[in-house]
Amino acid sequence: MDSVKLLAVGLAVLSIALLGLFAQEKYVVPAHEIADFTATQLELGFAGSHERLAYVAVNIQGISLRLMVDTGYFAPLSINSDVLDRLDVEFTGRKASRDMHGKIYLAREYILPELSLGELTLSDVPGVENLTSPSGFDGTVGLELLRNFNLLLDYRGGRFTLLRKDCRPQELAEEGWFRYRGEISASFDIALDGTNERYAIGLDSGCSYTTVDSDSPLGRALRATLGEDERYQAVTEAGETLFIYPDVHLLLDGRYDLGPSTCVVTDIHPPVGDGFLGYDLFWNSTVFVDHEAGEIWLRRAETDGPPNPEKSPPEE
């Protein structure tokens, strides 16, 4: 049952990482702060369920923190309550937040005087208190900050690169890239391998597994297409029933094979599409997000790099 508990932790991280803020204001990095900035590369570490969630290590006011890199979190920054109380920040109010199971939290908002990510230093970064901290992390760098830059995520190489929005990595000129036109915060057009039907699904690096709403068209298709012989069933400590399909191939735009994914079908209600593409997409492919052009580029990841964390499905 240990693997069942580990999976439950991963799904708990999903509900935390997707914490949505009501009436979230758009955060724009002032132009003068990045006038001389081109790119900076940060080292990725991994923690959380089966070590499937990526983070960057930062130092804020002399305190070393692990911030999860979460493309599905719609705030610029979150810091755990216990850490936040040790920092010199300006509190500006409170805001209601809601997780994927509908639970509402009232979190403190604040302004962090300075945040350094590699060679990039930002001033007066708005953030929200993280009241439901996942184990192994001190907070989150979210999409409202990340959308100010182009992004290169290379999980196997353990690197995360932030680039000015008019810059692209040199390796994009190499062969093997697949270009998909779409925003990272929008739904993606995918198909199940061997079928013609298309489904909409989001992209979330804060999700330990590819996670699908059981009542969605994709959830129903997984059950109908793969059947009971190709799934495992588990019940979490919270009483949730999970259906786990350990080797699913999804095709982006009906053409690009995202590689083998562990799909968890459960009771979630995503704001976009039928669920979320999580860790497996980033492990199987190097991902470049061009926010300026509205494009996402993927290339099959090299086989070298850190060992793949355990992907065994939960025991019955």
TIVEXKE-406222 format. One record per residue (C-alpha): x negated, y, z negated; residue number from 1. Coordinates in nm, 2 decimals. Layout:
N
> X|Y|Z|NUM
...
***
This chain:
316
> 0.00|0.00|0.00|1
> -0.30|0.23|-0.02|2
> -0.27|0.32|0.35|3
> 0.10|0.40|0.30|4
> -0.01|0.65|0.03|5
> -0.27|0.80|0.26|6
> -0.02|0.85|0.54|7
> 0.22|1.01|0.29|8
> -0.06|1.26|0.21|9
> -0.10|1.33|0.58|10
> 0.27|1.40|0.62|11
> 0.27|1.62|0.31|12
> 0.00|1.82|0.48|13
> 0.22|1.85|0.79|14
> 0.50|2.01|0.59|15
> 0.25|2.25|0.42|16
> 0.06|2.34|0.73|17
> 0.37|2.42|0.92|18
> 0.49|2.66|0.66|19
> 0.68|2.93|0.85|20
> 0.71|3.29|0.73|21
> 1.03|3.48|0.77|22
> 0.99|3.80|0.98|23
> 0.62|3.75|1.01|24
> 0.45|4.06|1.15|25
> 0.19|4.02|1.43|26
> -0.17|4.06|1.32|27
> -0.40|4.24|1.57|28
> -0.77|4.26|1.51|29
> -0.87|4.63|1.56|30
> -1.07|4.67|1.88|31
> -1.36|4.85|1.71|32
> -1.42|4.54|1.49|33
> -1.49|4.32|1.79|34
> -1.64|4.58|2.03|35
> -1.99|4.42|2.00|36
> -1.87|4.06|1.95|37
> -1.89|3.79|2.21|38
> -1.87|3.45|2.04|39
> -1.96|3.27|1.72|40
> -1.98|2.90|1.66|41
> -1.88|2.74|1.33|42
> -1.94|2.39|1.20|43
> -1.63|2.18|1.16|44
> -1.58|1.95|0.86|45
> -1.30|1.70|0.80|46
> -1.09|1.63|0.49|47
> -0.73|1.54|0.40|48
> -0.55|1.22|0.49|49
> -0.81|0.98|0.65|50
> -1.03|1.29|0.70|51
> -0.83|1.39|1.00|52
> -0.79|1.76|0.93|53
> -1.05|2.01|1.04|54
> -1.19|2.30|0.82|55
> -1.46|2.57|0.83|56
> -1.66|2.65|0.53|57
> -1.66|3.02|0.44|58
> -1.79|3.24|0.15|59
> -1.55|3.50|0.02|60
> -1.68|3.73|-0.26|61
> -1.93|3.47|-0.37|62
> -1.68|3.18|-0.37|63
> -1.73|2.89|-0.13|64
> -1.41|2.79|0.03|65
> -1.28|2.53|0.28|66
> -1.02|2.68|0.51|67
> -0.82|2.44|0.73|68
> -0.81|2.54|1.10|69
> -0.44|2.52|1.17|70
> -0.29|2.62|1.51|71
> 0.06|2.54|1.37|72
> 0.05|2.79|1.08|73
> 0.20|3.12|1.17|74
> 0.02|3.35|0.93|75
> -0.33|3.49|0.97|76
> -0.46|3.35|0.65|77
> -0.35|3.16|0.34|78
> -0.55|3.11|0.02|79
> -0.45|2.88|-0.27|80
> -0.31|3.03|-0.58|81
> -0.59|2.93|-0.81|82
> -0.85|3.08|-0.58|83
> -0.65|3.39|-0.50|84
> -0.64|3.48|-0.87|85
> -1.02|3.49|-0.87|86
> -1.05|3.73|-0.57|87
> -1.04|4.10|-0.55|88
> -0.74|4.15|-0.32|89
> -0.47|4.41|-0.28|90
> -0.13|4.25|-0.34|91
> 0.14|4.41|-0.12|92
> 0.46|4.22|-0.21|93
> 0.62|3.88|-0.18|94
> 0.77|3.69|0.12|95
> 0.99|3.39|0.16|96
> 0.84|3.09|0.33|97
> 1.00|2.76|0.44|98
> 0.84|2.42|0.51|99
> 0.96|2.16|0.76|100
> 1.19|2.00|0.51|101
> 1.37|2.33|0.45|102
> 1.23|2.40|0.10|103
> 1.19|2.78|0.05|104
> 0.90|2.93|-0.14|105
> 0.84|3.29|-0.26|106
> 0.47|3.36|-0.20|107
> 0.25|3.67|-0.28|108
> 0.13|3.87|0.02|109
> -0.21|4.04|0.00|110
> -0.49|4.22|0.19|111
> -0.83|4.06|0.18|112
> -1.10|4.33|0.21|113
> -1.34|4.12|0.42|114
> -1.35|3.78|0.59|115
> -1.66|3.65|0.76|116
> -1.63|3.36|1.01|117
> -1.99|3.29|1.13|118
> -2.12|3.61|1.29|119
> -1.77|3.76|1.30|120
> -1.67|3.99|1.01|121
> -1.31|4.12|0.99|122
> -1.18|4.38|0.75|123
> -0.84|4.41|0.57|124
> -0.71|4.07|0.68|125
> -0.35|4.01|0.57|126
> -0.27|3.69|0.41|127
> -0.01|3.49|0.21|128
> -0.05|3.28|-0.10|129
> -0.05|2.90|-0.05|130
> 0.17|2.76|-0.32|131
> 0.15|2.39|-0.20|132
> -0.22|2.32|-0.16|133
> -0.32|2.00|0.03|134
> -0.60|1.81|-0.14|135
> -0.95|1.90|0.00|136
> -0.87|2.26|0.11|137
> -0.87|2.60|-0.04|138
> -0.65|2.77|0.22|139
> -0.59|2.80|0.59|140
> -0.69|3.00|0.89|141
> -0.37|3.03|1.09|142
> -0.26|3.11|1.44|143
> -0.18|3.48|1.38|144
> -0.56|3.53|1.33|145
> -0.68|3.27|1.59|146
> -0.46|3.41|1.87|147
> -0.69|3.72|1.87|148
> -0.96|3.51|2.03|149
> -1.02|3.23|2.28|150
> -1.09|2.90|2.10|151
> -1.31|2.60|2.17|152
> -1.24|2.30|1.95|153
> -1.48|2.00|1.98|154
> -1.40|1.76|1.70|155
> -1.65|1.49|1.80|156
> -1.92|1.75|1.83|157
> -1.81|1.90|1.50|158
> -1.80|2.26|1.64|159
> -1.54|2.54|1.65|160
> -1.61|2.84|1.87|161
> -1.44|3.18|1.86|162
> -1.48|3.39|2.17|163
> -1.37|3.73|2.27|164
> -1.05|3.70|2.48|165
> -1.23|3.80|2.80|166
> -1.50|3.54|2.75|167
> -1.51|3.17|2.84|168
> -1.77|2.90|2.74|169
> -2.02|2.81|3.01|170
> -1.93|2.44|2.99|171
> -1.59|2.53|3.14|172
> -1.77|2.54|3.48|173
> -1.86|2.17|3.45|174
> -1.65|1.89|3.60|175
> -1.37|1.70|3.43|176
> -1.15|1.97|3.29|177
> -0.77|1.96|3.32|178
> -0.60|2.30|3.31|179
> -0.25|2.34|3.17|180
> -0.07|2.66|3.19|181
> 0.10|2.74|2.86|182
> 0.07|2.91|2.52|183
> -0.06|2.72|2.22|184
> 0.24|2.82|2.02|185
> 0.49|2.70|2.28|186
> 0.61|2.35|2.36|187
> 0.41|2.12|2.59|188
> 0.56|1.92|2.87|189
> 0.47|1.55|2.82|190
> 0.58|1.21|2.93|191
> 0.55|0.86|2.79|192
> 0.31|0.66|2.99|193
> 0.51|0.44|3.23|194
> 0.82|0.66|3.23|195
> 0.94|0.96|3.42|196
> 1.13|1.15|3.15|197
> 0.97|1.47|3.02|198
> 0.98|1.59|2.66|199
> 0.87|1.91|2.48|200
> 0.63|1.89|2.19|201
> 0.42|2.14|2.00|202
> 0.04|2.14|1.93|203
> -0.07|2.15|1.57|204
> -0.43|2.09|1.45|205
> -0.29|2.09|1.09|206
> -0.10|1.77|1.16|207
> -0.28|1.44|1.07|208
> -0.09|1.24|1.32|209
> 0.12|1.29|1.63|210
> 0.45|1.34|1.44|211
> 0.80|1.32|1.61|212
> 1.14|1.40|1.48|213
> 1.34|1.08|1.46|214
> 1.66|1.24|1.60|215
> 1.48|1.41|1.89|216
> 1.49|1.28|2.25|217
> 1.12|1.17|2.22|218
> 1.19|1.00|1.89|219
> 1.48|0.80|2.05|220
> 1.27|0.72|2.36|221
> 0.98|0.59|2.15|222
> 1.22|0.35|1.97|223
> 1.39|0.24|2.29|224
> 1.08|0.21|2.51|225
> 0.83|0.05|2.27|226
> 1.07|-0.15|2.06|227
> 1.04|-0.30|1.71|228
> 0.75|-0.54|1.80|229
> 0.52|-0.24|1.86|230
> 0.58|-0.05|1.54|231
> 0.52|-0.06|1.17|232
> 0.77|0.06|0.91|233
> 0.67|0.21|0.58|234
> 0.84|0.40|0.30|235
> 0.65|0.69|0.13|236
> 0.64|0.76|-0.24|237
> 0.89|1.04|-0.17|238
> 1.13|0.78|-0.03|239
> 1.09|0.88|0.34|240
> 1.11|0.60|0.60|241
> 0.84|0.61|0.86|242
> 0.82|0.43|1.19|243
> 0.46|0.41|1.30|244
> 0.35|0.34|1.66|245
> -0.03|0.29|1.65|246
> -0.12|0.31|2.02|247
> 0.09|0.54|2.22|248
> -0.02|0.71|2.54|249
> 0.13|1.05|2.62|250
> 0.08|1.23|2.95|251
> 0.04|1.61|2.95|252
> 0.24|1.75|3.25|253
> 0.29|1.39|3.35|254
> -0.08|1.37|3.46|255
> -0.34|1.40|3.19|256
> -0.36|1.11|2.95|257
> -0.40|1.24|2.60|258
> -0.55|0.91|2.50|259
> -0.43|0.66|2.23|260
> -0.23|0.83|1.95|261
> -0.08|0.71|1.63|262
> 0.28|0.84|1.65|263
> 0.48|0.87|1.33|264
> 0.85|0.90|1.38|265
> 1.02|1.06|1.07|266
> 1.28|1.31|0.96|267
> 1.14|1.65|1.04|268
> 1.29|1.95|1.21|269
> 1.02|2.13|1.41|270
> 1.10|2.49|1.53|271
> 0.96|2.40|1.88|272
> 1.02|2.08|2.07|273
> 1.05|1.73|1.95|274
> 0.74|1.72|1.72|275
> 0.37|1.79|1.71|276
> 0.06|1.67|1.88|277
> -0.20|1.64|1.60|278
> -0.54|1.51|1.53|279
> -0.56|1.24|1.80|280
> -0.53|1.50|2.08|281
> -0.83|1.69|1.94|282
> -1.03|1.37|1.88|283
> -0.97|1.24|2.23|284
> -1.03|1.57|2.41|285
> -1.24|1.88|2.38|286
> -0.99|2.17|2.39|287
> -1.03|2.52|2.51|288
> -0.75|2.77|2.45|289
> -0.75|3.08|2.67|290
> -0.51|3.32|2.50|291
> -0.58|3.59|2.76|292
> -0.48|3.38|3.06|293
> -0.22|3.17|2.88|294
> -0.40|2.84|2.96|295
> -0.52|2.54|2.77|296
> -0.81|2.33|2.91|297
> -0.88|1.97|2.81|298
> -1.17|1.74|2.89|299
> -1.21|1.38|2.77|300
> -1.44|1.39|2.47|301
> -1.78|1.22|2.48|302
> -1.81|0.89|2.29|303
> -2.09|1.02|2.06|304
> -2.03|1.24|1.76|305
> -1.91|1.16|1.41|306
> -1.74|0.82|1.36|307
> -1.37|0.82|1.41|308
> -1.19|0.82|1.07|309
> -0.99|0.51|1.00|310
> -0.68|0.48|1.21|311
> -0.52|0.17|1.07|312
> -0.14|0.19|1.05|313
> 0.02|0.16|0.71|314
> 0.09|-0.18|0.57|315
> 0.45|-0.29|0.54|316
***
